[in-house]
Amino acid sequence: GAVVSQHPSRVICKSGTSVKIECRSLDFQATTMFWYRQFPKKSLMLMATSNEGSKATYEQGVEKDKFLINHASLTLSTLTVTSAHPEDSSFYICSASFLGVGGSGQFFGPGTRLTVL
Amino acid sequence: QKEVEQNSGPLSVPEGAIASLNCTYSDRGSQSFFWYRQYSGKSPELIMSIYSNGDKEDGRFTAQLNKASQYVSLLIRDSQPSDSATYLCAVKGLGTSYDKVIFGPGTSLSVIP
């Protein structure tokens, strides 16, 4: 199956700092990448959808100035959490998809656990 | 509002039994359907996809789709303790841009040894 990597897998930072998370599709070119966050024992919450070379589409309630998404190539997307606060502590997961007959599923990265002190 | 619904569970089955997970969706134009498995603290893993009415089998897993009833299910035969996880149903419809899928809230499955 398609492989998606994320880096870092875990990060602890001080309040007020910015954190960048990378998402890479390793063996395919992703037409679209998605960013989710998930709180403990809760479902996935889609934050934004991005296509290479265009601005991300953010879901309602997600601050685009706080969660900066850059989709520089068909294999790389980054999420920067700016001026992080303890309430931003969560599990951030990216996924990637490519167009295929019938529509492809999404392939998830392993996730990044962010803890803001 | 396009929705995907699942029973949150937990669903408990004894080892070796069949686990049946159900999902309903509201968008009648939906075309692609997926089941993901998510272990605690891990990201979701795609285990099945189905696009046509009927059954699709892959090992111990069988996905069933009924578009007329807007219903998709996942059967796990010979359930093992290692199958204990949260199972997410996901649906992609016509007219959704950028391959966006809608996820259900997930059903927690516990297989009792």
Boltz contact constraints between the chains, C-beta under 6 A:
constraints:
  - contact:
      token1: [A, 32]
      token2: [B, 98]
      max_distance: 6.0
  - contact:
      token1: [A, 32]
      token2: [B, 99]
      max_distance: 6.0
  - contact:
      token1: [A, 43]
      token2: [B, 105]
      max_distance: 6.0
  - contact:
      token1: [A, 43]
      token2: [B, 106]
      max_distance: 6.0
  - contact:
      token1: [A, 44]
      token2: [B, 103]
      max_distance: 6.0
  - contact:
      token1: [A, 49]
      token2: [B, 98]
      max_distance: 6.0
  - contact:
      token1: [A, 49]
      token2: [B, 100]
      max_distance: 6.0
  - contact:
      token1: [A, 51]
      token2: [B, 98]
      max_distance: 6.0
  - contact:
      token1: [A, 93]
      token2: [B, 43]
      max_distance: 6.0
  - contact:
      token1: [A, 97]
      token2: [B, 99]
      max_distance: 6.0
  - contact:
      token1: [A, 102]
      token2: [B, 32]
      max_distance: 6.0
  - contact:
      token1: [A, 102]
      token2: [B, 51]
      max_distance: 6.0
  - contact:
      token1: [A, 103]
      token2: [B, 32]
      max_distance: 6.0
  - contact:
      token1: [A, 103]
      token2: [B, 92]
      max_distance: 6.0
  - contact:
      token1: [A, 105]
      token2: [B, 34]
      max_distance: 6.0
  - contact:
      token1: [A, 105]
      token2: [B, 46]
      max_distance: 6.0
  - contact:
      token1: [A, 105]
      token2: [B, 49]
      max_distance: 6.0
  - contact:
      token1: [A, 108]
      token2: [B, 43]
      max_distance: 6.0
  - contact:
      token1: [A, 108]
      token2: [B, 44]
      max_distance: 6.0
  - contact:
      token1: [A, 110]
      token2: [B, 43]
      max_distance: 6.0
  - contact:
      token1: [A, 111]
      token2: [B, 43]
      max_distance: 6.0
